[in-house]
Amino acid sequence: MASGVDLRSIRVFRMFRLVRIFKLARYSRAIMRLHRAFVLIKEELVVFFFLTLALIFLAGVGIYYFENPVQPEVFSSVFHSLWWGVTTLTTVGYGDVYPVTAGGKVFTFFILIIGLGVVSIPAGLVASAFSKARDLEE
């Protein structure tokens, strides 16, 4: 730069142009239906979100209890074990951290089964809400 002034931070203002796209959403029936569906199940989703946070915490504490004596470098604290809880409840894990004890493996099995509900319950709630939103439209 010849002037010595870095103007790259001004590029952030280009992002404000993208906000205009969101204004188009009010004209779309599908977007309005999506909004109405989420308004219908807002309370259920909030309760389910907090329940999921509690399950992640309990999963982290549980795996710490089972695995810390055997793998203290991997499960060094409850907070380090929370990563295992998040990946196990939402997927089948990344493979970077896994239990080696029998108790930890059985605990993991139950967490994986609960994780299926963590994904399927909100999907069912949203599908039901879309159906109700469509019925309210007609």
C-alpha positions as a printed Julia matrix, in Angstrom:
138×3 Matrix{Float64}:
   0.0     0.0    0.0
   1.35    3.35  -0.95
  -0.46    5.33   1.73
   0.46    2.97   4.58
  -3.17    2.75   5.7
  -4.78   -0.67   5.84
  -8.33   -0.37   4.55
  -9.17   -4.09   4.66
 -11.3    -3.57   7.75
 -13.71   -1.49   5.69
 -14.63   -4.69   3.81
 -16.77   -5.6    6.79
 -19.33   -3.1    5.57
 -19.87   -5.32   2.52
 -21.4    -7.83   4.9
 -24.2    -5.38   5.59
 -25.28   -5.81   1.98
 -26.09   -9.42   2.78
 -28.63   -8.24   5.32
 -30.75   -7.02   2.43
 -31.21  -10.63   1.33
 -32.95  -11.37   4.61
 -35.51   -8.66   3.82
 -36.63  -10.76   0.86
 -37.58  -13.54   3.26
 -40.77  -11.78   4.34
 -42.15  -12.2    0.83
 -41.61  -15.94   0.69
 -44.43  -18.18   1.9
 -42.0   -20.97   2.66
 -39.9   -18.75   4.92
 -43.03  -17.55   6.69
 -44.11  -21.18   7.16
 -40.67  -22.0    8.59
 -40.94  -19.08  11.0
 -44.44  -20.11  12.06
 -43.27  -23.7   12.63
 -40.45  -22.61  14.92
 -42.78  -20.28  16.8
 -45.12  -23.23  17.4
 -42.4   -25.39  18.98
 -40.2   -22.73  20.55
 -40.85  -23.86  24.12
 -40.27  -27.53  23.33
 -37.0   -26.77  21.59
 -35.77  -24.66  24.5
 -36.6   -27.41  27.0
 -34.97  -30.01  24.78
 -31.85  -27.84  24.36
 -31.38  -27.57  28.12
 -32.05  -31.28  28.53
 -29.37  -31.96  25.92
 -26.89  -29.73  27.76
 -27.59  -31.66  30.96
 -27.09  -34.97  29.14
 -23.77  -33.79  27.7
 -22.62  -32.81  31.17
 -23.71  -36.13  32.66
 -21.98  -37.98  29.82
 -18.76  -36.06  30.49
 -18.91  -36.79  34.21
 -19.74  -40.45  33.63
 -16.94  -41.12  31.17
 -14.51  -39.26  33.42
 -15.51  -41.51  36.3
 -14.96  -44.67  34.22
 -11.91  -43.71  32.17
  -9.79  -41.25  34.18
  -8.0   -43.9   36.26
  -6.93  -45.78  33.11
  -6.46  -42.85  30.67
  -5.6   -39.8   32.79
  -3.94  -38.02  29.85
  -7.04  -38.32  27.64
  -9.76  -37.81  30.25
  -7.8   -35.43  32.45
 -10.82  -33.51  33.74
 -14.59  -33.4   33.43
 -14.27  -30.48  31.04
 -11.93  -32.44  28.78
 -14.43  -35.29  28.91
 -17.21  -32.98  27.72
 -15.75  -33.1   24.2
 -16.21  -36.85  24.27
 -19.8   -36.3   25.46
 -20.6   -33.9   22.63
 -19.18  -36.12  19.9
 -20.76  -39.26  21.29
 -24.23  -37.78  21.77
 -24.33  -36.12  18.37
 -22.42  -38.65  16.25
 -20.62  -41.9   16.9
 -17.46  -40.1   17.95
 -14.41  -38.98  16.05
 -12.18  -41.82  17.12
  -9.66  -39.5   18.76
 -10.95  -40.23  22.27
 -12.56  -43.56  23.12
 -13.06  -45.75  26.2
 -10.89  -48.77  26.89
 -12.45  -50.1   30.1
 -15.47  -52.4   30.18
 -17.47  -49.9   32.25
 -16.58  -47.1   29.87
 -17.63  -49.16  26.85
 -20.99  -50.07  28.39
 -21.52  -46.44  29.41
 -20.67  -45.38  25.84
 -23.26  -47.81  24.47
 -25.99  -46.19  26.56
 -24.84  -42.69  25.63
 -24.95  -43.65  21.94
 -28.51  -44.96  22.32
 -29.53  -41.73  24.07
 -27.77  -39.81  21.28
 -30.19  -41.29  18.76
 -33.0   -39.58  20.66
 -31.04  -36.32  20.81
 -31.17  -36.21  17.02
 -34.55  -37.79  16.33
 -36.75  -35.95  18.84
 -36.09  -32.43  17.49
 -36.46  -33.75  13.94
 -39.89  -35.1   14.83
 -40.84  -31.88  16.56
 -39.87  -29.8   13.53
 -41.66  -32.13  11.1
 -44.82  -32.0   13.19
 -44.6   -28.22  13.44
 -44.24  -27.89   9.65
 -47.39  -29.94   9.25
 -49.28  -27.77  11.73
 -47.97  -24.58  10.08
 -49.19  -25.8    6.7
 -52.6   -26.66   8.17
 -52.86  -23.19   9.73
 -52.13  -21.65   6.34
 -55.04  -23.4    4.65
